[in-house]
Amino acid sequence: MQRRSFFQVAGAAAATSALLLAGCKDDNVTPSEPTLTLGNDEKGVLSYAYVLEQMEASFYQKVVATPPADFSAEEKAIFQQLYEHEVLHREYLGEVLTSVGITPPTNLEFDFSSFTLTTRAGVLDAAQQLEDLGVAAYNGAAKLITTSLYLTALAKISSVEARHAALVRDLRQPGSFAAADVVAASGELAGLDDSKTPLQVLEVVNKYSVIKIAGADLPKA
């Protein structure tokens, strides 16, 4: 083969190989999972709280839109009020975030299909899980905040969330609002509600969040 012919053939073969390799590479690309990364300071903790309120508001909106057939008229009214409270919490935290230069995330979406929301029992079970999680989340977040404005914002919401949790538990089983599964019976935290770190809470939140929430950079103590 002449020198010129050799290089022409070699060039064509290299180009073909490159195309084949490129095609294989494209076929094996895994799209990155949408993620919301929270900050590493107190503002990140506020964003974390906003995510919680967005999740709860989304849950109650779904229940109010299609309540279970065995819900009483009173229970429908109660869940309507719970929904309105969560919307107020969400909007309040959104305003606080905006005031400190943080744009609240608008692309959050939640999937509650793992819950049974077609029955009263299923809805109350789901609501109890989410409300207990919220109370534990605020209890665990308070120690991460030192700025009075932020701490006040969380404290205002935390007290209401505790009432929500007590109400939902009482609807399921009267008198269970201070049950042993959420109140420590002994130790230095005896008599106090459960407390969870942001990472513990986000592990649960990410079961329902379509966009995964990354909180590894949040303050730890």
C-alpha positions in Angstrom: 0.0 0.0 0.0 1.3 3.4 -0.9 2.2 5.8 1.9 -0.6 8.3 0.9 -3.2 5.5 0.7 -2.1 4.1 4.0 -2.6 7.4 5.9 -6.0 7.9 4.2 -7.2 4.4 5.3 -5.7 4.9 8.8 -7.4 8.2 9.2 -10.8 6.9 8.1 -10.4 3.9 10.5 -9.5 6.3 13.4 -12.5 8.5 12.7 -14.8 5.5 12.6 -13.4 4.2 15.9 -13.9 7.6 17.5 -17.5 7.7 16.3 -18.1 4.2 17.7 -16.5 5.0 21.0 -18.5 8.3 21.2 -21.7 6.3 20.6 -20.9 3.8 23.3 -20.1 6.6 25.7 -23.4 8.4 25.0 -25.4 5.2 25.4 -23.9 4.7 28.9 -24.4 8.2 30.3 -26.6 8.2 33.4 -28.5 11.5 33.8 -27.6 13.2 37.0 -30.3 13.2 39.7 -31.8 16.6 40.4 -30.5 17.8 43.8 -31.1 20.8 46.0 -28.0 21.5 48.1 -28.6 23.4 51.3 -26.1 25.9 52.6 -23.5 25.5 55.3 -24.7 28.2 57.8 -27.8 29.3 59.6 -29.4 30.4 56.4 -29.1 26.8 55.2 -31.0 25.7 58.3 -33.8 28.2 57.4 -33.8 26.6 53.9 -34.0 23.2 55.5 -37.1 24.3 57.5 -38.6 25.8 54.4 -38.3 22.3 52.7 -40.1 20.7 55.6 -43.0 23.2 55.4 -43.2 22.8 51.7 -43.5 19.1 52.1 -46.2 19.3 54.7 -48.1 21.9 52.7 -48.0 19.6 49.7 -49.2 16.7 51.7 -52.2 18.5 53.2 -53.0 20.0 49.9 -53.3 16.5 48.4 -55.5 15.3 51.3 -57.8 18.4 51.1 -58.2 18.0 47.4 -59.2 14.4 47.6 -60.2 13.5 51.2 -60.8 9.8 52.1 -64.5 8.8 51.8 -64.6 7.9 55.5 -63.5 11.3 56.7 -66.1 13.1 58.8 -67.1 16.6 58.0 -65.2 17.7 61.2 -62.1 15.9 60.0 -62.3 17.6 56.6 -62.5 20.9 58.3 -59.5 20.1 60.6 -57.3 19.1 57.7 -58.3 22.2 55.8 -57.0 24.3 58.8 -53.8 22.2 59.0 -53.3 22.9 55.3 -53.8 26.6 55.7 -51.4 26.6 58.7 -48.6 24.9 56.7 -49.1 27.3 53.8 -48.7 30.2 56.2 -45.5 28.6 57.6 -44.1 28.1 54.1 -44.8 31.6 53.1 -43.5 33.1 56.3 -40.2 31.2 56.0 -40.1 32.2 52.4 -40.3 35.9 53.4 -37.6 35.4 56.0 -35.3 33.8 53.5 -36.0 36.5 50.9 -35.2 39.2 53.5 -31.7 37.7 54.1 -30.9 37.3 50.4 -31.9 33.7 49.9 -34.3 32.8 47.1 -36.7 30.0 48.3 -36.6 26.9 46.1 -39.5 26.8 43.8 -38.9 23.5 42.1 -39.7 21.2 45.0 -42.1 18.3 44.3 -43.2 15.4 46.5 -44.5 12.0 45.9 -46.7 10.5 48.7 -47.8 7.4 46.8 -46.1 5.2 49.4 -48.9 6.3 51.8 -52.5 5.0 51.7 -54.4 8.2 51.3 -57.7 6.7 50.3 -58.7 5.8 53.9 -59.0 7.8 57.1 -56.6 5.4 58.9 -54.0 5.8 56.1 -54.2 9.6 56.1 -54.0 9.9 59.9 -51.0 7.5 59.9 -49.2 9.6 57.2 -50.0 12.9 58.9 -48.7 11.6 62.2 -45.5 10.4 60.7 -44.9 13.8 59.0 -46.0 15.9 62.0 -43.8 13.9 64.4 -40.9 14.3 62.0 -41.5 18.0 61.8 -41.5 18.4 65.6 -38.3 16.3 65.9 -36.7 18.4 63.1 -37.4 21.7 64.8 -36.2 20.4 68.1 -32.9 19.3 66.5 -32.5 22.5 64.5 -32.9 25.0 67.3 -29.4 24.4 68.7 -27.9 25.1 65.3 -29.3 28.7 65.4 -27.8 31.6 67.2 -29.2 34.6 65.3 -32.3 35.8 67.2 -34.3 36.6 64.0 -33.9 33.0 62.7 -34.5 31.4 66.1 -37.7 33.4 66.5 -38.9 32.3 63.1 -38.3 28.6 63.9 -39.7 28.9 67.4 -43.0 30.4 66.2 -43.5 27.5 63.8 -42.3 24.8 66.1 -45.0 25.4 68.8 -47.7 25.2 66.1 -46.2 22.0 64.7 -46.3 20.4 68.2 -50.0 21.2 68.4 -50.6 19.7 65.0 -48.8 16.5 66.0 -50.8 16.3 69.2 -54.1 16.8 67.4 -53.4 14.2 64.7 -52.3 11.7 67.3 -55.5 12.4 69.3 -57.6 11.8 66.2 -55.9 8.4 65.8 -56.0 7.4 69.5 -57.2 9.8 72.2 -54.6 10.6 74.7 -51.6 9.4 72.6 -50.1 12.9 72.0 -47.4 12.3 74.6 -46.8 8.6 73.9 -43.5 6.9 74.7 -42.5 6.7 71.0 -42.1 10.5 70.9 -41.3 11.5 74.5 -38.3 10.2 76.3 -39.2 8.3 79.5 -35.7 8.5 81.1 -32.3 10.0 80.8 -31.3 13.7 80.5 -34.1 14.2 77.9 -36.8 12.6 80.0 -40.2 14.2 79.4 -39.0 16.0 76.3 -40.1 15.4 72.7 -37.9 13.5 70.2 -35.1 15.4 68.5 -33.5 14.6 65.2 -30.5 16.0 63.3 -31.1 17.5 59.8 -29.4 14.5 58.2 -31.7 12.1 60.0 -34.7 14.1 59.0 -33.6 14.5 55.4 -33.1 10.8 55.1 -36.9 10.5 55.6 -37.8 13.6 53.5 -35.9 12.2 50.5 -38.2 9.2 50.5 -40.9 11.6 49.3 -39.0 14.4 47.6 -38.6 14.1 43.8 -35.6 16.4 43.9 -33.2 15.1 46.5 -32.2 17.4 49.3 -28.5 17.4 50.2 -27.8 18.7 53.7 -24.3 17.4 54.4 -22.9 20.9 54.6 -25.5 22.1 57.2 -24.1 23.0 60.7 -23.7 20.0 62.9 -23.6 21.7 66.4 
